Amino acid sequence: MKLEDIGFYTLSDSRCVSATDTTNLMRCELILTDACNFSCKYCRGQRKDLKKNLSYDEALDIVNLWISEGLTNVRFSGGEPTLWPKLENLVRHCKENGVTRIAISSNGSAKLDVYDRLIEAGVNDFSISLDACCASFGDLMAGKAGVWENVVNCIRHISPKVYTTVGIVVTEETVSTLKDVIVFAADLGVADIRIISAAQFNQILNVAETIPSDVYEKYPILKYRINNIFNNVNVRGIQPEDSKKCWIALDDMVVAGDYHFPCVIYMREQGNPIGKVGPNMRQERREWVKIHDTHSDPICKKNCLDCIILYNDKFEKENPFVKNI
Protein backbone atom coordinates (compact mmCIF):
# COMPACT_ATOMS: atom_id res chain seq x y z
CA MET A 1 0.00 0.00 0.00
CA LYS A 2 1.05 3.63 -0.41
CA LEU A 3 2.23 5.26 2.77
CA GLU A 4 -0.12 8.18 2.10
CA ASP A 5 -3.06 5.80 2.51
CA ILE A 6 -2.22 5.25 6.17
CA GLY A 7 -3.35 8.75 7.12
CA PHE A 8 -0.24 10.03 8.90
CA TYR A 9 0.61 13.19 6.97
CA THR A 10 4.35 12.90 7.58
CA LEU A 11 4.51 9.49 5.90
CA SER A 12 4.63 9.33 2.10
CA ASP A 13 6.14 7.20 -0.61
CA SER A 14 8.05 10.21 -1.97
CA ARG A 15 9.69 10.80 1.41
CA CYS A 16 10.46 7.11 1.75
CA VAL A 17 12.35 6.89 -1.55
CA SER A 18 14.27 10.18 -1.25
CA ALA A 19 15.10 10.76 2.44
CA THR A 20 18.73 10.82 3.57
CA ASP A 21 20.68 12.27 6.47
CA THR A 22 21.02 15.58 4.58
CA THR A 23 17.49 16.11 3.21
CA ASN A 24 15.16 18.47 5.07
CA LEU A 25 14.00 17.34 8.49
CA MET A 26 10.51 15.99 7.96
CA ARG A 27 9.27 15.65 11.53
CA CYS A 28 10.69 16.64 14.91
CA GLU A 29 9.16 16.37 18.37
CA LEU A 30 10.22 18.42 21.36
CA ILE A 31 9.45 17.37 24.94
CA LEU A 32 9.08 20.75 26.59
CA THR A 33 8.39 19.59 30.14
CA ASP A 34 7.86 16.46 32.19
CA ALA A 35 5.26 18.27 34.31
CA CYS A 36 1.70 16.98 33.98
CA ASN A 37 -1.55 17.52 35.83
CA PHE A 38 -2.77 13.99 35.09
CA SER A 39 -1.47 10.66 36.39
CA CYS A 40 -2.38 8.29 33.56
CA LYS A 41 -1.84 4.70 34.63
CA TYR A 42 0.01 3.69 31.46
CA CYS A 43 2.28 6.74 31.08
CA ARG A 44 6.00 5.93 31.23
CA GLY A 45 7.21 9.51 31.38
CA GLN A 46 10.91 10.28 31.06
CA ARG A 47 13.91 8.60 32.61
CA LYS A 48 14.55 10.28 35.95
CA ASP A 49 18.20 10.93 35.15
CA LEU A 50 17.26 12.68 31.89
CA LYS A 51 14.25 14.73 33.05
CA LYS A 52 14.38 18.43 32.39
CA ASN A 53 12.00 21.36 31.98
CA LEU A 54 13.38 23.37 29.09
CA SER A 55 13.76 27.11 29.37
CA TYR A 56 12.36 29.19 26.53
CA ASP A 57 15.87 29.98 25.26
CA GLU A 58 16.81 26.29 25.28
CA ALA A 59 13.66 25.36 23.36
CA LEU A 60 14.23 28.18 20.90
CA ASP A 61 17.82 27.06 20.26
CA ILE A 62 16.66 23.51 19.52
CA VAL A 63 13.88 24.66 17.20
CA ASN A 64 16.29 26.97 15.37
CA LEU A 65 18.70 24.06 14.82
CA TRP A 66 15.84 22.15 13.23
CA ILE A 67 14.70 25.13 11.17
CA SER A 68 18.23 25.48 9.81
CA GLU A 69 17.82 21.87 8.56
CA GLY A 70 14.60 22.70 6.68
CA LEU A 71 12.12 21.54 9.34
CA THR A 72 8.70 20.77 7.83
CA ASN A 73 6.63 19.41 10.73
CA VAL A 74 7.08 19.98 14.46
CA ARG A 75 5.26 18.57 17.48
CA PHE A 76 5.38 19.91 21.04
CA SER A 77 4.58 17.51 23.86
CA GLY A 78 5.45 16.64 27.43
CA GLY A 79 4.27 16.00 30.13
CA GLU A 80 1.52 18.44 29.36
CA PRO A 81 2.85 21.15 27.02
CA THR A 82 0.09 23.66 27.80
CA LEU A 83 1.62 23.94 31.29
CA TRP A 84 4.87 25.18 29.74
CA PRO A 85 5.29 28.99 29.74
CA LYS A 86 5.65 30.79 26.42
CA LEU A 87 4.25 27.95 24.32
CA GLU A 88 2.42 30.48 22.16
CA ASN A 89 5.65 32.37 21.53
CA LEU A 90 7.41 29.20 20.41
CA VAL A 91 4.53 28.28 18.12
CA ARG A 92 4.50 31.75 16.59
CA HIS A 93 8.27 31.58 16.02
CA CYS A 94 7.86 28.30 14.12
CA LYS A 95 5.08 29.71 11.97
CA GLU A 96 7.07 32.85 11.17
CA ASN A 97 10.03 30.70 10.11
CA GLY A 98 8.18 28.55 7.62
CA VAL A 99 7.32 25.39 9.55
CA THR A 100 4.36 23.94 7.67
CA ARG A 101 2.70 21.83 10.35
CA ILE A 102 2.74 22.77 14.03
CA ALA A 103 1.26 20.08 16.26
CA ILE A 104 0.62 19.77 19.97
CA SER A 105 -0.06 16.62 21.96
CA SER A 106 -2.26 17.51 24.93
CA ASN A 107 -4.40 15.83 27.55
CA GLY A 108 -7.15 18.36 26.81
CA SER A 109 -7.22 19.83 30.31
CA ALA A 110 -6.37 23.47 29.56
CA LYS A 111 -8.99 26.19 29.36
CA LEU A 112 -10.59 26.51 25.94
CA ASP A 113 -9.18 29.98 25.36
CA VAL A 114 -5.67 28.51 25.71
CA TYR A 115 -6.32 26.28 22.71
CA ASP A 116 -7.89 29.18 20.80
CA ARG A 117 -4.78 31.31 21.35
CA LEU A 118 -2.53 28.46 20.24
CA ILE A 119 -4.56 28.08 17.04
CA GLU A 120 -4.29 31.80 16.44
CA ALA A 121 -0.52 31.61 16.99
CA GLY A 122 -0.16 28.89 14.36
CA VAL A 123 -1.06 25.44 15.70
CA ASN A 124 -2.84 23.48 12.97
CA ASP A 125 -2.81 20.01 14.52
CA PHE A 126 -3.93 18.79 17.94
CA SER A 127 -3.70 15.28 19.32
CA ILE A 128 -5.85 14.81 22.43
CA SER A 129 -5.90 11.72 24.63
CA LEU A 130 -9.31 10.10 25.05
CA ASP A 131 -9.21 6.72 26.77
CA ALA A 132 -12.83 6.37 27.87
CA CYS A 133 -16.39 7.24 26.88
CA CYS A 134 -17.76 7.95 30.33
CA ALA A 135 -16.70 10.23 33.18
CA SER A 136 -16.10 7.57 35.81
CA PHE A 137 -13.78 5.50 33.63
CA GLY A 138 -12.17 8.57 32.06
CA ASP A 139 -11.26 10.06 35.42
CA LEU A 140 -9.92 6.69 36.53
CA MET A 141 -7.64 6.43 33.49
CA ALA A 142 -6.42 10.03 33.97
CA GLY A 143 -5.78 9.44 37.65
CA LYS A 144 -7.70 12.59 38.53
CA ALA A 145 -11.32 13.20 39.39
CA GLY A 146 -13.52 15.57 37.41
CA VAL A 147 -11.35 15.92 34.28
CA TRP A 148 -13.05 13.75 31.64
CA GLU A 149 -15.80 16.24 30.89
CA ASN A 150 -13.22 19.00 30.32
CA VAL A 151 -11.34 16.78 27.87
CA VAL A 152 -14.52 16.03 25.90
CA ASN A 153 -15.45 19.73 25.82
CA CYS A 154 -11.97 20.54 24.53
CA ILE A 155 -12.27 18.02 21.68
CA ARG A 156 -15.71 19.30 20.73
CA HIS A 157 -14.46 22.89 20.80
CA ILE A 158 -11.32 22.56 18.69
CA SER A 159 -12.34 19.83 16.21
CA PRO A 160 -14.31 22.20 13.93
CA LYS A 161 -11.45 24.72 13.97
CA VAL A 162 -8.34 22.65 13.26
CA TYR A 163 -7.16 19.14 12.39
CA THR A 164 -7.79 17.18 15.60
CA THR A 165 -7.16 13.52 16.29
CA VAL A 166 -7.81 11.54 19.44
CA GLY A 167 -5.41 8.95 20.76
CA ILE A 168 -6.95 5.96 22.52
CA VAL A 169 -4.45 3.97 24.59
CA VAL A 170 -5.80 0.50 25.30
CA THR A 171 -5.02 -1.36 28.51
CA GLU A 172 -6.15 -4.69 29.91
CA GLU A 173 -8.83 -2.83 31.87
CA THR A 174 -10.17 -0.86 28.88
CA VAL A 175 -9.94 -3.23 25.91
CA SER A 176 -13.55 -4.30 26.38
CA THR A 177 -14.68 -0.66 26.03
CA LEU A 178 -12.67 0.14 22.88
CA LYS A 179 -15.62 -0.07 20.48
CA ASP A 180 -17.67 2.32 22.61
CA VAL A 181 -14.80 4.82 22.91
CA ILE A 182 -14.27 4.80 19.13
CA VAL A 183 -17.96 5.39 18.41
CA PHE A 184 -18.05 8.15 21.03
CA ALA A 185 -14.95 9.82 19.56
CA ALA A 186 -16.48 9.72 16.08
CA ASP A 187 -19.46 11.67 17.38
CA LEU A 188 -17.15 14.45 18.59
CA GLY A 189 -16.25 15.45 15.02
CA VAL A 190 -12.58 14.48 15.08
CA ALA A 191 -10.45 14.17 11.94
CA ASP A 192 -9.06 10.74 12.82
CA ILE A 193 -8.82 8.18 15.61
CA ARG A 194 -5.57 6.50 16.65
CA ILE A 195 -5.74 3.30 18.70
CA ILE A 196 -2.66 1.80 20.30
CA SER A 197 -2.12 -0.85 22.93
CA ALA A 198 -0.28 0.39 26.02
CA ALA A 199 3.31 -0.84 26.23
CA GLN A 200 2.39 -2.75 29.40
CA PHE A 201 -0.48 -4.50 27.57
CA ASN A 202 0.90 -4.79 24.02
CA GLN A 203 -1.50 -7.33 22.56
CA ILE A 204 -3.42 -7.60 19.33
CA LEU A 205 -6.68 -5.75 19.87
CA ASN A 206 -9.07 -8.52 18.83
CA VAL A 207 -12.13 -6.31 18.76
CA ALA A 208 -12.09 -5.23 15.12
CA GLU A 209 -15.23 -7.18 14.24
CA THR A 210 -17.22 -5.24 16.86
CA ILE A 211 -16.48 -1.82 15.34
CA PRO A 212 -19.01 -0.72 12.69
CA SER A 213 -17.43 -0.44 9.24
CA ASP A 214 -19.29 2.80 8.55
CA VAL A 215 -17.31 4.28 11.47
CA TYR A 216 -13.78 3.12 10.71
CA GLU A 217 -14.11 3.60 6.95
CA LYS A 218 -14.25 7.38 7.54
CA TYR A 219 -10.87 7.59 9.28
CA PRO A 220 -7.68 6.58 7.41
CA ILE A 221 -5.52 5.92 10.49
CA LEU A 222 -8.25 3.98 12.27
CA LYS A 223 -9.03 2.00 9.11
CA TYR A 224 -5.34 1.12 8.71
CA ARG A 225 -5.16 -0.16 12.28
CA ILE A 226 -8.45 -2.07 12.04
CA ASN A 227 -7.33 -3.75 8.80
CA ASN A 228 -4.07 -4.74 10.49
CA ILE A 229 -6.03 -6.27 13.36
CA PHE A 230 -8.13 -8.25 10.87
CA ASN A 231 -4.83 -9.56 9.47
CA ASN A 232 -3.56 -10.47 12.94
CA VAL A 233 -0.96 -7.66 12.93
CA ASN A 234 -0.26 -5.96 16.24
CA VAL A 235 0.09 -2.18 16.46
CA ARG A 236 3.49 -2.76 18.06
CA GLY A 237 6.29 -5.16 17.25
CA ILE A 238 8.85 -6.05 14.56
CA GLN A 239 8.60 -9.38 12.75
CA PRO A 240 11.61 -11.47 11.58
CA GLU A 241 11.08 -10.49 7.93
CA ASP A 242 11.09 -6.75 8.66
CA SER A 243 14.00 -4.37 8.15
CA LYS A 244 16.67 -4.36 10.83
CA LYS A 245 17.30 -0.63 10.40
CA CYS A 246 15.40 2.40 11.68
CA TRP A 247 15.68 4.44 8.48
CA ILE A 248 13.12 6.98 9.59
CA ALA A 249 15.58 8.30 12.20
CA LEU A 250 17.56 9.96 9.38
CA ASP A 251 15.09 12.84 8.93
CA ASP A 252 12.94 12.43 12.04
CA MET A 253 13.97 13.41 15.56
CA VAL A 254 12.81 13.57 19.18
CA VAL A 255 14.52 15.76 21.77
CA ALA A 256 13.96 15.56 25.51
CA GLY A 257 16.08 17.68 27.82
CA ASP A 258 19.65 17.81 26.54
CA TYR A 259 19.44 14.67 24.37
CA HIS A 260 18.05 13.42 21.07
CA PHE A 261 16.40 10.00 20.80
CA PRO A 262 15.46 7.66 17.93
CA CYS A 263 11.73 8.24 18.56
CA VAL A 264 9.33 9.24 21.30
CA ILE A 265 8.46 5.63 22.14
CA TYR A 266 12.15 4.79 22.58
CA MET A 267 12.49 7.74 24.93
CA ARG A 268 9.40 6.83 26.95
CA GLU A 269 10.48 3.20 27.22
CA GLN A 270 13.59 4.47 29.04
CA GLY A 271 15.99 3.85 26.15
CA ASN A 272 19.38 5.51 25.84
CA PRO A 273 19.65 8.68 23.76
CA ILE A 274 21.62 8.77 20.54
CA GLY A 275 23.57 11.81 21.69
CA LYS A 276 23.44 15.34 23.04
CA VAL A 277 21.63 18.21 21.42
CA GLY A 278 23.90 20.16 19.09
CA PRO A 279 24.88 20.87 15.49
CA ASN A 280 26.09 17.29 14.90
CA MET A 281 22.80 15.52 15.58
CA ARG A 282 22.16 14.52 11.96
CA GLN A 283 25.61 12.93 11.63
CA GLU A 284 25.14 11.13 14.95
CA ARG A 285 21.82 9.80 13.78
CA ARG A 286 23.32 8.51 10.56
CA GLU A 287 25.96 6.61 12.53
CA TRP A 288 23.29 5.26 14.88
CA VAL A 289 21.23 3.99 11.93
CA LYS A 290 24.35 2.40 10.49
CA ILE A 291 25.23 0.35 13.57
CA HIS A 292 21.87 -0.17 15.26
CA ASP A 293 20.02 -3.48 14.83
CA THR A 294 16.34 -3.05 15.70
CA HIS A 295 15.86 -6.81 15.94
CA SER A 296 18.40 -7.13 18.74
CA ASP A 297 17.14 -4.06 20.61
CA PRO A 298 14.28 -5.19 22.88
CA ILE A 299 12.65 -1.74 22.89
CA CYS A 300 12.52 -1.55 19.10
CA LYS A 301 11.59 -5.18 18.60
CA LYS A 302 8.66 -5.06 21.02
CA ASN A 303 7.40 -1.50 20.55
CA CYS A 304 8.04 -0.21 17.03
CA LEU A 305 4.74 0.90 15.48
CA ASP A 306 3.13 -0.75 12.46
CA CYS A 307 3.31 2.38 10.28
CA ILE A 308 7.01 2.93 11.02
CA ILE A 309 7.79 -0.71 10.31
CA LEU A 310 6.08 -0.37 6.93
CA TYR A 311 8.04 2.82 6.21
CA ASN A 312 11.37 1.18 7.10
CA ASP A 313 10.59 -1.91 5.02
CA LYS A 314 9.72 0.19 1.96
CA PHE A 315 12.77 2.43 2.50
CA GLU A 316 15.09 -0.57 2.52
CA LYS A 317 13.65 -1.88 -0.75
CA GLU A 318 13.28 1.39 -2.66
CA ASN A 319 15.62 4.09 -1.39
CA PRO A 320 19.07 4.20 -3.08
CA PHE A 321 20.58 5.73 0.08
CA VAL A 322 20.58 2.23 1.61
CA LYS A 323 23.71 1.47 -0.43
CA ASN A 324 25.57 4.25 1.41
CA ILE A 325 25.14 2.67 4.83
Secondary structure, DSSP 8 states (H G I E B T S, - for coil): --GGGG--TT--HHHHHH--SSS---EEEEE--S--S---TT-----GGG-----HHHHHHHHHHHHHTT--EEEEESS-GGGSTTHHHHHHHHHHTT-SEEEEEE-S-S-HHHHHHHHHHT--EEEEE---SSHHHHHHHHTSTT-HHHHHHHHHHHTTTSEEEEEEEE-TTTGGGHHHHHHHHHTTT-SEEEEEE-TTT----TTGGGS-HHHHTT-HHHHHHHHHHHTT--SB---TTS-SS-GGGGSEEEEETTEEES-HHHHHTT---SEESSTTHHHHHHHHHHH--TTT-HHHHHH-BHHHHHHHHHHHHH-GGGGG-
